[in-house]
């Protein structure tokens, strides 16, 4: 029998998808795009209408609220979802559709010839015979992270209709997760005084992540020496060639496409330049804190090598830590993780513990002293035109969220 919560969940999910809220890394303001603020204002109106307490939308587009508990003395727990969808060069507008998958290829967009080939996507095979939400192939679906937004707002509605035992539950909706966890870093923890919290951000049914990368970003700027080709010999210093030379100083096997599991990497993810200047952006990732520090030192050493080889060029380096491994913030208090396993067991879901090769808002919050592990929305193929959300897994994510609130109050 279908779970009756499925239709309310999907109705909310589709409604929130209708608000375009892709973030923009080129914009320094928070939030980086007006659509995120529009979504936050929509959610604030719904929270006010549902009678939530302490509803507050700040100037940075960060929305917080409290759902009063029914069990005195129970710990206060929190949930965090992000308002933005990712920019991967596809359309920012999302056109969701519900398709039933029976093992065949699926036409996501017949007009544009966009098909999901089942043989190329074995990850959806466990959902044969089920309904799955897809976009139309011109953009991402946005289950990352509007599935979580829908889960939390459906939870608000459920609490309003039931007396389920629970402590106070705090909600935070933050902007610009996809461009450096900016919203989580700016969240006023005085308005979010949780004992521990959770993000519900990605992953197939049963996925749990309480270990993430340590992450940093590096920017290398190279200023060369310009000259006309007629008189360039011994004069011209080409910054674009120096940029490629710097890339060549790194092991090509230690990149995202050649690593997996707990392997770290360096990733040159942007390059630009002209006759006078070139800029390189790099992501630095490692699970182990010692190796992470070594990777940052290796970047500095490579820049020094380039400077020594080309003393007439000006080469600058800026490295900024982006987020930290969640596991380092948990310490001896593992309640947040243990409750996830209990909630999964109640639902009959086998846990799939992963060392997440990325970061969540929980990475930033954990580094600030608030333990915040992550569990699944049920979605697949994030940051892709083939992103999708099996409805049954989506429902399971909601029921796990509901169970966490109850179990934390026992």
Number of C-alpha atoms within 10 A of each C-alpha: 3 8 10 9 13 15 13 13 22 20 12 17 23 20 11 20 22 13 18 21 29 24 25 18 15 8 11 10 12 20 25 23 21 15 17 27 26 16 22 23 16 13 18 20 12 15 23 14 9 15 15 21 14 15 18 17 18 12 10 17 26 25 24 26 22 23 24 17 21 14 15 11 11 17 19 23 25 24 24 26 28 29 35 30 29 25 19 13 11 15 15 20 19 23 18 21 14 15 15 15 19 14 17 13 14 17 16 21 14 11 7 11 10 16 15 18 14 16 12 9 12 11 12 20 15 10 18 14 11 16 16 21 22 26 24 22 25 20 23 30 34 34 30 29 26 26 31 29 27 25 25 23 19 21 19 20 16 14 19 14 9 8 10 16 17 27 23 20 20 24 26 28 27 29 33 28 24 23 19 20 22 22 26 26 20 15 22 13 14 7 17 22 14 20 15 24 25 26 24 30 28 24 24 21 24 24 20 25 24 24 24 28 27 26 24 22 20 21 18 20 20 24 22 24 16 16 16 9 9 6 9 12 10 7 14 18 22 21 25 22 12 22 22 13 12 17 17 11 15 16 10 14 11 15 19 17 10 10 12 12 10 15 16 23 23 24 20 18 9 11 15 12 16 13 15 16 22 22 19 21 18 19 21 25 30 25 25 16 16 9 14 20 15 13 19 20 12 14 21 17 13 16 19 15 13 19 17 11 11 14 10 14 20 15 22 15 15 11 17 13 14 20 27 27 27 31 21 17 21 22 9 6 11 12 13 21 20 10 18 24 20 17 20 23 14 12 15 11 16 12 16 16 14 16 17 21 19 16 25 31 29 31 33 27 27 23 19 15 15 23 28 31 29 30 27 27 32 27 28 22 20 19 19 20 22 23 21 25 29 26 21 17 20 26 23 22 26 25 19 25 24 20 20 21 24 18 16 18 19 11
